[in-house]
């Protein structure tokens, strides 16, 4: 019981809303600003995150907790469950290619719920400026029932904070076109689905990631070690591979690897230690 109370105290202490923190401008929208019709404004733990640093915790499947220095908690492809901790994120993003990437009933206490889709074929546009963090999206198409295509049915979400651009490719079903690549801009860190079939085949995903040339790639949405190993083998000619040995890592602009690197995280729910 004592350990449980201590754990809850640490968690709730980390969730107290921090004072507003000014965002360090990132560079990832340099290309996006030149895209016709698009305008952008550049203005795992729950322990404190160092200044100009972000923490990424791989929760499960395609869900990650991204935590800022100022204490903002953002969860990608939110399904309504992150573990046994009594945790309410500040922001959640969702995609609806499958019900393992969204929930129809997000906790009403979540301040910002960002679905990656709008009305059929119309997509949706997000540009949420929280001071320390800017969250935006680039719409992509998905395969819907009976192999039909739902235009702009999903989104790639981009988080700009601590001078970094972090992209989550979501349930990507096609290679981005030139306009989408330009709208993404330079991604320093990218979470990429590497299952090899439910999303993109590995050949296409490898081509996408080699074109993005992000400093850090975090594999996600892999259902077996075979799929993950096949992806790593296909990327090892141009990317270093690092087995992190846990679910989380911290990133800052001055600690980006000199060579593009795949950081393999092992997912873990946000659970109370018992």
C-alpha contacts under 8 A as a table, 3 or more apart, distances in Angstrom:
res1	aa1	res2	aa2	distance
1	X	4	X	5.04
1	X	5	X	6.25
2	X	5	X	5.20
2	X	6	X	6.25
3	X	6	X	5.10
3	X	7	X	6.15
3	X	273	X	7.45
3	X	274	X	7.16
4	X	7	X	5.12
4	X	8	X	6.21
4	X	272	X	6.86
4	X	273	X	6.74
4	X	274	X	6.52
5	X	8	X	5.18
5	X	9	X	6.07
6	X	9	X	5.05
6	X	10	X	6.28
7	X	10	X	5.23
7	X	11	X	6.28
7	X	272	X	6.60
7	X	273	X	7.10
8	X	11	X	5.08
8	X	12	X	6.03
8	X	85	X	7.72
8	X	272	X	7.61
9	X	12	X	5.36
9	X	13	X	5.89
10	X	13	X	5.11
10	X	14	X	6.26
10	X	46	X	7.38
10	X	47	X	7.77
11	X	14	X	5.15
11	X	15	X	6.40
11	X	46	X	6.02
11	X	87	X	7.91
12	X	15	X	4.96
12	X	16	X	6.56
13	X	16	X	5.65
14	X	46	X	5.50
14	X	47	X	6.64
14	X	48	X	7.23
14	X	71	X	6.82
15	X	46	X	7.83
15	X	71	X	6.84
16	X	71	X	7.80
17	X	71	X	6.86
17	X	72	X	7.70
18	X	70	X	5.63
18	X	71	X	5.90
18	X	72	X	7.79
19	X	70	X	6.99
20	X	70	X	7.10
20	X	131	X	6.66
20	X	132	X	6.97
21	X	70	X	6.05
21	X	131	X	6.24
21	X	132	X	4.98
22	X	131	X	5.48
22	X	132	X	4.91
23	X	43	X	7.60
23	X	131	X	5.71
23	X	132	X	3.97
23	X	133	X	6.06
23	X	161	X	6.07
23	X	162	X	6.52
23	X	163	X	7.54
24	X	52	X	7.78
24	X	132	X	7.45
24	X	161	X	6.50
24	X	162	X	5.36
24	X	163	X	4.91
25	X	42	X	6.37
25	X	43	X	6.45
25	X	160	X	7.92
25	X	161	X	7.56
25	X	162	X	7.64
25	X	163	X	5.36
26	X	29	X	7.55
26	X	42	X	7.57
26	X	160	X	6.33
26	X	161	X	7.07
26	X	162	X	7.56
26	X	163	X	4.31
26	X	164	X	5.50
26	X	165	X	6.47
27	X	30	X	5.86
27	X	163	X	7.39
27	X	164	X	7.51
27	X	165	X	7.46
27	X	186	X	6.94
28	X	31	X	7.19
28	X	32	X	7.67
28	X	164	X	7.81
28	X	165	X	5.88
28	X	184	X	7.11
28	X	185	X	4.63
28	X	186	X	4.23
28	X	187	X	5.98
28	X	188	X	8.00
29	X	32	X	4.64
29	X	33	X	5.96
29	X	40	X	7.23
29	X	42	X	7.76
29	X	183	X	7.14
29	X	184	X	7.02
29	X	185	X	5.13
29	X	186	X	7.06
30	X	33	X	5.68
30	X	34	X	7.28
30	X	185	X	6.42
30	X	186	X	7.81
31	X	34	X	5.43
31	X	35	X	6.89
31	X	182	X	5.32
31	X	183	X	6.59
31	X	184	X	7.77
31	X	185	X	5.13
31	X	186	X	7.71
32	X	35	X	5.25
32	X	38	X	7.17
32	X	39	X	7.58
32	X	40	X	7.31
32	X	182	X	5.19
32	X	183	X	4.08
32	X	184	X	6.38
32	X	185	X	5.60
33	X	38	X	6.64
33	X	39	X	5.75
33	X	40	X	6.09
33	X	183	X	7.63
34	X	38	X	7.72
34	X	182	X	7.92
35	X	38	X	5.62
35	X	39	X	7.83
35	X	179	X	6.79
35	X	182	X	6.51
35	X	183	X	6.52
38	X	183	X	7.89
44	X	47	X	7.69
44	X	55	X	7.06
44	X	56	X	6.89
44	X	57	X	4.92
44	X	65	X	7.05
44	X	67	X	7.91
44	X	247	X	7.73
44	X	248	X	6.08
44	X	270	X	7.34
45	X	57	X	7.31
45	X	248	X	7.83
48	X	69	X	6.78
48	X	71	X	7.32
49	X	53	X	6.41
49	X	54	X	6.44
49	X	55	X	6.77
49	X	67	X	7.44
49	X	68	X	6.44
49	X	69	X	4.61
49	X	70	X	7.67
49	X	71	X	7.56
50	X	53	X	5.46
50	X	54	X	7.63
50	X	69	X	5.81
51	X	69	X	5.60
51	X	162	X	7.93
52	X	69	X	6.79
52	X	162	X	4.53
52	X	163	X	7.26
52	X	252	X	6.18
52	X	253	X	7.69
53	X	68	X	6.95
53	X	69	X	6.23
53	X	162	X	5.68
53	X	250	X	6.67
53	X	251	X	5.62
53	X	252	X	4.59
53	X	253	X	7.69
54	X	66	X	6.95
54	X	67	X	5.79
54	X	68	X	4.93
54	X	69	X	6.31
54	X	161	X	7.59
54	X	162	X	6.81
54	X	250	X	5.64
54	X	251	X	5.47
54	X	252	X	6.58
55	X	65	X	7.86
55	X	66	X	5.70
55	X	67	X	5.14
55	X	68	X	6.65
55	X	248	X	7.06
55	X	249	X	5.84
55	X	250	X	4.38
55	X	251	X	6.39
56	X	64	X	6.61
56	X	65	X	5.70
56	X	66	X	4.71
56	X	67	X	6.56
56	X	248	X	5.48
56	X	249	X	5.58
56	X	250	X	6.32
56	X	251	X	7.93
57	X	64	X	5.50
57	X	65	X	5.02
57	X	66	X	6.57
57	X	247	X	5.49
57	X	248	X	4.19
57	X	249	X	6.74
57	X	267	X	7.80
58	X	62	X	7.97
58	X	63	X	6.44
58	X	64	X	4.54
58	X	65	X	6.51
58	X	247	X	5.15
58	X	248	X	6.21
58	X	265	X	6.59
58	X	266	X	6.93
58	X	267	X	4.86
58	X	268	X	6.48
58	X	269	X	7.97
59	X	62	X	7.81
59	X	63	X	5.44
59	X	64	X	5.23
59	X	65	X	6.78
59	X	82	X	6.57
59	X	247	X	7.30
59	X	267	X	5.11
59	X	268	X	5.01
59	X	269	X	4.84
59	X	270	X	6.85
60	X	63	X	5.31
60	X	64	X	7.15
60	X	82	X	7.98
60	X	267	X	5.15
60	X	268	X	6.36
60	X	269	X	6.61
61	X	100	X	7.98
61	X	220	X	6.32
61	X	221	X	4.92
61	X	222	X	7.33
61	X	267	X	7.68
62	X	76	X	7.05
62	X	77	X	5.95
62	X	101	X	7.03
62	X	170	X	7.14
62	X	193	X	7.60
62	X	220	X	5.81
62	X	221	X	5.51
63	X	75	X	6.33
63	X	76	X	4.89
63	X	77	X	5.11
63	X	78	X	6.08
63	X	101	X	7.80
64	X	74	X	7.96
64	X	75	X	5.43
64	X	76	X	5.33
64	X	77	X	7.71
65	X	73	X	6.62
65	X	74	X	5.59
65	X	75	X	4.57
65	X	76	X	6.80
66	X	73	X	5.93
66	X	74	X	5.10
66	X	75	X	6.31
67	X	71	X	6.24
67	X	72	X	5.59
67	X	73	X	4.72
67	X	74	X	6.37
68	X	71	X	5.25
68	X	72	X	5.27
68	X	73	X	6.85
68	X	132	X	7.86
68	X	133	X	7.93
68	X	161	X	7.43
68	X	162	X	7.89
69	X	72	X	7.49
70	X	132	X	7.25
72	X	89	X	7.87
72	X	90	X	6.22
73	X	89	X	5.14
73	X	90	X	5.30
73	X	91	X	6.56
74	X	89	X	5.78
74	X	90	X	5.92
74	X	91	X	4.65
74	X	92	X	5.62
74	X	93	X	7.94
75	X	78	X	6.00
75	X	89	X	6.65
75	X	91	X	6.40
75	X	92	X	4.79
75	X	93	X	6.47
76	X	92	X	5.79
76	X	93	X	4.90
76	X	94	X	6.47
76	X	168	X	7.61
77	X	92	X	7.24
77	X	93	X	5.38
77	X	94	X	4.27
77	X	95	X	5.98
77	X	100	X	7.95
77	X	101	X	4.64
77	X	102	X	5.80
77	X	170	X	7.12
78	X	81	X	7.39
78	X	92	X	5.94
78	X	93	X	6.07
78	X	94	X	5.50
78	X	101	X	6.00
78	X	102	X	5.23
78	X	103	X	6.83
79	X	82	X	7.80
79	X	94	X	7.74
79	X	99	X	7.56
79	X	100	X	6.15
79	X	101	X	5.67
79	X	102	X	4.52
79	X	103	X	4.83
79	X	106	X	7.93
80	X	102	X	7.43
80	X	103	X	5.85
80	X	105	X	7.42
80	X	106	X	5.90
80	X	107	X	7.32
82	X	85	X	7.76
82	X	87	X	7.85
82	X	269	X	5.76
82	X	270	X	5.85
83	X	269	X	4.75
83	X	270	X	4.54
83	X	271	X	5.02
84	X	269	X	7.75
84	X	270	X	6.36
84	X	271	X	4.58
84	X	272	X	5.91
85	X	270	X	5.93
85	X	271	X	5.14
85	X	272	X	5.43
88	X	107	X	7.63
88	X	109	X	6.97
88	X	110	X	6.20
89	X	92	X	6.74
89	X	110	X	6.03
89	X	111	X	7.97
90	X	110	X	5.61
90	X	111	X	5.50
90	X	112	X	6.34
91	X	110	X	6.50
91	X	111	X	6.32
91	X	112	X	4.69
91	X	113	X	5.93
91	X	114	X	7.52
92	X	110	X	7.64
92	X	112	X	6.47
92	X	113	X	5.12
92	X	114	X	6.06
93	X	113	X	6.19
93	X	114	X	4.68
93	X	115	X	5.76
93	X	116	X	6.92
93	X	157	X	7.68
94	X	101	X	5.94
94	X	102	X	4.86
94	X	103	X	7.69
94	X	113	X	7.94
94	X	114	X	6.32
94	X	115	X	4.79
94	X	116	X	5.61
95	X	98	X	7.54
95	X	101	X	5.36
95	X	102	X	5.68
95	X	115	X	6.22
95	X	116	X	4.99
95	X	117	X	6.93
95	X	154	X	5.47
95	X	155	X	6.74
95	X	170	X	6.81
95	X	171	X	7.14
96	X	99	X	6.21
96	X	101	X	6.04
96	X	102	X	5.88
96	X	116	X	7.37
96	X	117	X	7.40
96	X	153	X	7.46
96	X	154	X	6.66
97	X	101	X	7.22
97	X	142	X	6.66
97	X	143	X	7.55
97	X	144	X	7.30
97	X	153	X	7.57
97	X	154	X	6.98
97	X	171	X	6.53
98	X	101	X	5.81
98	X	102	X	7.48
99	X	102	X	5.50
99	X	103	X	6.79
100	X	103	X	7.94
103	X	106	X	5.98
106	X	110	X	7.41
106	X	113	X	7.66
107	X	110	X	5.73
108	X	111	X	7.65
110	X	113	X	6.71
114	X	126	X	7.41
115	X	118	X	7.54
116	X	123	X	7.54
116	X	124	X	6.65
116	X	137	X	7.63
116	X	139	X	7.27
116	X	153	X	7.08
116	X	154	X	4.93
116	X	155	X	4.68
116	X	156	X	7.74
117	X	120	X	7.92
117	X	122	X	7.98
117	X	123	X	5.00
117	X	124	X	5.43
117	X	139	X	7.66
117	X	152	X	6.72
117	X	153	X	4.97
117	X	154	X	5.27
117	X	155	X	6.85
118	X	121	X	7.70
118	X	122	X	6.11
118	X	123	X	4.66
118	X	124	X	4.93
118	X	153	X	7.25
119	X	122	X	5.43
119	X	123	X	6.38
119	X	124	X	7.91
120	X	123	X	7.04
120	X	150	X	6.93
120	X	151	X	7.35
120	X	152	X	7.90
120	X	153	X	7.05
121	X	150	X	6.05
121	X	151	X	4.60
121	X	152	X	5.68
121	X	153	X	6.70
122	X	151	X	7.21
122	X	152	X	6.31
122	X	153	X	8.00
123	X	139	X	6.21
123	X	151	X	7.35
123	X	152	X	4.57
123	X	153	X	5.98
123	X	154	X	7.49
124	X	139	X	7.07
124	X	152	X	7.79
125	X	136	X	7.52
125	X	137	X	6.45
125	X	138	X	7.58
125	X	139	X	7.76
126	X	135	X	7.20
126	X	136	X	5.06
126	X	137	X	5.76
127	X	134	X	6.92
127	X	135	X	5.65
127	X	136	X	4.45
127	X	137	X	7.23
128	X	134	X	5.66
128	X	135	X	5.07
128	X	136	X	6.40
129	X	132	X	7.80
129	X	133	X	6.16
129	X	134	X	4.48
129	X	135	X	6.50
130	X	133	X	5.21
130	X	134	X	6.08
131	X	134	X	7.03
132	X	161	X	6.26
132	X	162	X	7.80
133	X	159	X	6.79
133	X	160	X	5.64
133	X	161	X	4.88
134	X	159	X	5.87
134	X	160	X	5.08
134	X	161	X	6.76
135	X	157	X	7.04
135	X	158	X	5.71
135	X	159	X	4.66
135	X	160	X	6.36
136	X	157	X	5.84
136	X	158	X	5.33
136	X	159	X	6.73
137	X	155	X	5.92
137	X	156	X	5.48
137	X	157	X	4.33
137	X	158	X	5.86
138	X	155	X	5.39
138	X	156	X	5.13
138	X	157	X	6.48
138	X	180	X	6.70
138	X	183	X	6.85
138	X	184	X	6.88
139	X	152	X	5.01
139	X	153	X	7.09
139	X	154	X	5.78
139	X	155	X	4.28
139	X	156	X	6.32
139	X	180	X	7.97
140	X	151	X	6.97
140	X	152	X	4.63
140	X	153	X	6.29
140	X	154	X	5.24
140	X	155	X	5.39
140	X	156	X	7.07
140	X	172	X	7.29
140	X	173	X	7.94
140	X	174	X	7.82
140	X	176	X	7.46
141	X	149	X	6.79
141	X	150	X	5.72
141	X	151	X	4.44
141	X	152	X	4.41
141	X	153	X	5.24
141	X	154	X	6.12
141	X	172	X	7.90
141	X	173	X	6.84
141	X	174	X	7.22
142	X	149	X	5.74
142	X	150	X	5.30
142	X	151	X	6.57
142	X	152	X	7.10
142	X	153	X	5.60
142	X	154	X	6.40
142	X	172	X	7.18
142	X	173	X	5.53
142	X	174	X	7.70
143	X	147	X	5.69
143	X	148	X	5.67
143	X	149	X	4.59
143	X	150	X	6.07
143	X	173	X	6.84
144	X	147	X	5.77
144	X	148	X	5.15
144	X	149	X	5.49
144	X	150	X	5.86
145	X	148	X	5.96
150	X	153	X	5.40
152	X	155	X	7.30
154	X	170	X	7.55
154	X	171	X	7.31
154	X	172	X	7.73
155	X	169	X	7.47
155	X	170	X	6.63
156	X	167	X	6.91
156	X	168	X	5.70
156	X	169	X	4.71
156	X	170	X	5.71
156	X	172	X	7.86
157	X	167	X	5.80
157	X	168	X	5.36
157	X	169	X	6.86
157	X	170	X	7.59
158	X	165	X	6.65
158	X	166	X	5.55
158	X	167	X	4.43
158	X	168	X	6.44
158	X	184	X	7.52
159	X	165	X	5.80
159	X	166	X	5.04
159	X	167	X	6.38
160	X	163	X	6.87
160	X	164	X	5.69
160	X	165	X	4.65
160	X	166	X	6.35
161	X	164	X	5.42
161	X	165	X	6.72
162	X	252	X	6.88
162	X	253	X	7.34
163	X	252	X	7.86
163	X	253	X	6.38
164	X	187	X	7.78
164	X	188	X	6.16
164	X	189	X	7.79
164	X	252	X	7.27
164	X	253	X	6.27
165	X	186	X	7.18
165	X	187	X	5.06
165	X	188	X	5.31
165	X	189	X	6.47
166	X	187	X	5.84
166	X	188	X	6.05
166	X	189	X	4.69
166	X	190	X	5.68
166	X	191	X	8.00
167	X	187	X	6.14
167	X	188	X	7.95
167	X	189	X	6.20
167	X	190	X	4.58
167	X	191	X	6.28
168	X	190	X	5.74
168	X	191	X	4.80
168	X	192	X	6.67
169	X	172	X	5.99
169	X	190	X	7.24
169	X	191	X	6.14
169	X	192	X	5.56
169	X	193	X	7.14
170	X	192	X	7.39
170	X	193	X	7.17
171	X	193	X	6.95
171	X	199	X	5.78
172	X	175	X	7.80
172	X	193	X	7.49
172	X	199	X	5.45
172	X	200	X	6.46
173	X	199	X	5.01
173	X	200	X	5.36
174	X	200	X	6.45
175	X	204	X	6.89
175	X	205	X	7.57
175	X	208	X	6.46
176	X	179	X	7.79
176	X	180	X	5.41
176	X	181	X	5.91
176	X	208	X	7.80
177	X	180	X	5.27
177	X	181	X	6.18
178	X	181	X	5.15
178	X	182	X	6.16
179	X	182	X	5.08
179	X	183	X	6.11
180	X	183	X	4.96
180	X	184	X	6.18
181	X	184	X	5.20
181	X	185	X	6.44
182	X	185	X	5.21
184	X	187	X	7.19
186	X	212	X	7.15
186	X	214	X	7.35
187	X	190	X	6.45
187	X	212	X	7.03
187	X	214	X	5.53
187	X	215	X	7.89
188	X	214	X	4.88
188	X	215	X	5.19
188	X	216	X	6.32
189	X	214	X	5.79
189	X	215	X	6.13
189	X	216	X	4.69
189	X	217	X	5.85
189	X	218	X	7.56
190	X	214	X	6.69
190	X	216	X	6.44
190	X	217	X	5.02
190	X	218	X	6.16
191	X	217	X	5.96
191	X	218	X	4.70
191	X	219	X	5.87
191	X	220	X	6.44
192	X	217	X	6.97
192	X	218	X	6.25
192	X	219	X	5.14
192	X	220	X	5.68
192	X	221	X	7.69
193	X	196	X	7.98
193	X	199	X	6.83
193	X	200	X	7.73
193	X	219	X	6.07
193	X	220	X	4.81
193	X	221	X	4.76
193	X	222	X	6.77
194	X	199	X	7.67
194	X	200	X	7.50
194	X	201	X	7.96
194	X	202	X	6.56
194	X	205	X	7.21
194	X	219	X	6.19
194	X	220	X	6.20
194	X	221	X	5.98
194	X	222	X	5.56
194	X	227	X	6.92
194	X	228	X	6.64
194	X	231	X	6.51
195	X	198	X	6.47
195	X	199	X	6.78
195	X	200	X	7.65
195	X	201	X	7.68
195	X	202	X	7.55
195	X	220	X	7.95
195	X	221	X	5.78
195	X	222	X	4.48
195	X	223	X	6.36
195	X	227	X	5.75
195	X	228	X	7.29
196	X	199	X	6.51
196	X	200	X	5.68
196	X	201	X	4.21
196	X	202	X	4.71
196	X	227	X	6.76
197	X	200	X	5.65
197	X	201	X	5.11
197	X	202	X	7.68
198	X	201	X	7.99
200	X	204	X	6.26
200	X	205	X	5.80
201	X	204	X	5.58
201	X	205	X	6.24
202	X	205	X	4.97
202	X	206	X	5.85
202	X	231	X	6.48
203	X	206	X	5.21
203	X	207	X	6.32
204	X	207	X	5.02
204	X	208	X	6.22
205	X	208	X	5.03
205	X	209	X	6.22
206	X	209	X	5.25
206	X	210	X	6.07
206	X	231	X	7.61
206	X	234	X	7.06
206	X	235	X	6.65
207	X	210	X	5.18
207	X	211	X	6.16
208	X	211	X	5.21
208	X	212	X	6.22
209	X	212	X	4.98
209	X	213	X	5.99
209	X	214	X	7.29
209	X	217	X	7.99
210	X	213	X	5.01
210	X	214	X	7.97
210	X	238	X	7.94
213	X	260	X	6.77
214	X	217	X	6.55
214	X	260	X	6.29
215	X	256	X	6.35
215	X	257	X	6.28
215	X	258	X	7.53
215	X	259	X	6.80
215	X	260	X	4.37
215	X	261	X	6.00
216	X	256	X	7.49
216	X	257	X	7.54
216	X	260	X	5.94
216	X	261	X	4.99
216	X	262	X	5.68
216	X	263	X	6.57
217	X	260	X	7.83
217	X	261	X	6.26
217	X	262	X	4.60
217	X	263	X	6.05
218	X	262	X	5.89
218	X	263	X	5.21
218	X	264	X	5.95
218	X	265	X	7.04
219	X	222	X	7.48
219	X	228	X	7.66
219	X	262	X	7.47
219	X	263	X	7.45
219	X	264	X	6.30
219	X	265	X	7.57
222	X	225	X	7.55
222	X	227	X	6.23
222	X	228	X	6.08
223	X	227	X	6.99
224	X	227	X	5.60
224	X	228	X	6.62
225	X	228	X	5.04
225	X	229	X	5.87
226	X	229	X	5.14
226	X	230	X	6.08
227	X	230	X	5.16
227	X	231	X	6.24
228	X	231	X	5.15
228	X	232	X	6.22
229	X	232	X	5.06
229	X	233	X	6.07
230	X	233	X	5.17
230	X	234	X	6.27
231	X	234	X	5.18
231	X	235	X	6.37
232	X	235	X	5.20
232	X	236	X	5.92
232	X	241	X	7.33
232	X	262	X	7.98
233	X	236	X	5.30
233	X	237	X	7.92
234	X	237	X	7.20
235	X	238	X	6.02
235	X	239	X	5.77
236	X	239	X	5.02
236	X	240	X	6.11
236	X	241	X	6.90
238	X	260	X	7.37
239	X	259	X	6.89
239	X	260	X	5.08
239	X	261	X	5.02
239	X	262	X	6.46
240	X	259	X	6.90
240	X	260	X	6.36
240	X	261	X	4.53
240	X	262	X	6.08
241	X	261	X	5.69
241	X	262	X	4.77
241	X	263	X	6.29
241	X	264	X	7.55
242	X	261	X	7.08
242	X	262	X	6.05
242	X	263	X	5.02
242	X	264	X	6.18
243	X	263	X	6.12
243	X	264	X	4.92
243	X	265	X	6.94
244	X	247	X	7.77
244	X	248	X	7.91
244	X	249	X	7.70
244	X	263	X	6.27
244	X	264	X	5.72
244	X	265	X	5.76
244	X	266	X	7.96
245	X	264	X	7.72
245	X	265	X	6.65
245	X	266	X	6.84
246	X	265	X	5.69
246	X	266	X	5.23
246	X	267	X	7.43
247	X	265	X	4.88
247	X	266	X	4.69
247	X	267	X	5.02
247	X	268	X	5.87
248	X	265	X	6.57
251	X	255	X	6.58
251	X	256	X	7.13
252	X	255	X	5.32
252	X	256	X	6.63
253	X	256	X	5.74
257	X	260	X	6.52
257	X	261	X	6.83
